[in-house]
């Protein structure tokens, strides 16, 4: 990404902290970024294109994690790697998942996590007893749960990546009952 794109994208994100996307104009983005409005249009057709570039950057970064697949011994560290990647883009993801953010990003994030989870499940021998629908349901369940935990974690910066990973691991491996009194 070049410096101009970075300034334009940063301007949109800063403005999204205070306003909804509908309220933000290209003129406001140009003013905040100190870039001529014509230059903004040369780089992006509209504000949705700017938002799409930001979201694609995040999802592409996550997609690069273990593109070759996950082995069974390493699947826990895969979740940790995803969480570390999310943590690197924490400020941006927090804005995108906020009330002023993009609901489409939430859906794309869930779909991404579901696809990654399904691949992990299909590559693992531990889930051979499940049919394809059960594997899809499990992947959907896990990705939705992980995203819910991530949303909580983003608003609680005192919680470390490792702490969230350990919680998710315990929840996934042992279930909710491991948190209740016996």
N, C-alpha and C positions, 0 to 999 in steps of 0.2 A: 504494500500500500504506500502510495506516495504522500508527501507532506500535505498537499492540498486535500486529498481524500480524508486524511486523518483529521484535519481541522474541521472539515464539513461534518464528518461523522460525530466528532466530539461535540460540536455545536448542537447538533440535533439531540444527542443524549443529554446534554446539560439542560436544554430547553424542556425535554421530556420529564425532567425531575419536577418541574413546576406546572407544566401544561399538558393537555392531551394532544395527541398527534393532530387532531382536527383543528386545534387552535394555533398550531405552529405553521408559519408561512416560510416560503423559501427566502423571502426578504429578511425575516428574523434570523434564519440560519446564516445568511450572508453577512448580516450585521454582526452577529456574535462571532463568527469565524474570521471576520475582517477580510473576507474574500468577496470580490465582485459577484453580484447576482448572476451575471452572464457566465462567469466561470463556474459557478455552482451548477448551472444548467448544462454546461459543456460536460461536466462529469456525471451528472445524474439527471434523468428525465423529470423526476419529481421527488418529493420527500419520501414516498413509499420505496423508491429505488434506493435511497440512502439507507433506510431502515432494513431493506432486504440485504444490502451489502454487509451491514453490521451483523445481522442474524446469520447469514451464510458463513461469515468469518468464524463465528462461534461454533456452528455445527460442523464446519469443515475441520476445525481444530480438534473437536471431539472425535470426529470420524477417523482421524489419523492415529488414534490410540489403538494399538494392536490390530491393525488392518488384516493381519495374517490369521487372525483367529485367536482364541483363548484356549490354553490347555487346562485340564481340570485342576492341576495343582496351583495354577496361577489365577483362577477366576476371582478370588478375593482381592488380589492386588489390582485386578482390572477395575473393580469398583473404586478402589482407592485412586487409581490413575484418573478416572473420570472425575472424581471429586477434586483432585488436585488441579485438573484442567479447568473445572468450573471455578475453583478458587482463584485461579489466575485472571479470570474474566469476571470476577465476582461483582464489581461495581456495575459493569455493563449488563450482566444478567439480572441483577437486582432491579435495574431500571426497566428492562424488557418485561419482567414478570410483575411489575408494579401496576397499580390501577391506571396509570398513564401509559403503560406499556402496550404491547401488541399481543392480543389474545391468540393470534395466529402463531406467534412464536411459542407460546405455551403448548399449543397443539403439535407444532413441529418438534418441539423438545420431547414431548411424550412419545411421538411416533419414532423419533430417533432412538430414544432409550429402549422402546419396545423392540425395534428391529435389532439393536445390539444385543438385548437380552435374549431374544428368540434365537439368534445365531449361537449365543453361548449355550443355551439350553439344548439346541439341536446338536451342537458339537460335543456335548457331555454325555457320557454313558450312564450317568446317574438318573437321567430322565427317560431312558429307553422304554419304560413301562407306560409312558403317557402317549396318547394319540395326538395327532397334529392339532386338533382343537384345544385339547388340554394344555399343550405346550404354548399355544397362542394366548390362552387365558392366563397362564402362569406368567408369561412375559409381560402382558398388559398389567397384571396385578403388581408385579415387582417394579416395573417402570413408573407406574402411578405412585406407588408407595415411596420410591426413591425420590421422585420429583416433589412430593409433599414434604419429605424430610429436608430436601435441598431448599425449598422455599422457606421453611422454618429457620434453617441454618443461615441463610443469607441475611435474615433480620436479627441474628444473634451472633455477631462477629467474635464473641468471646469463646465460642465453641470451635475447637480445632478440627482440621480435616480428619485426623486420626480418630478423634472422639466420635465423629459422625460415622466414619467407616466401621468402627467397632460396634456402635449401636446397630447399624444396618446389618452387619454380619450376624450379630446375636439374634436380631429379630428374624432374619431370613433363615438361619440355620436351626434356631430353637423355637421360634414362634412367639406369639404374644404371651403365652402362658409363662414363659421364663421371667416375665416382669411382674407377675401377680404373686400375691402371698399364697403359700400352699395350704 
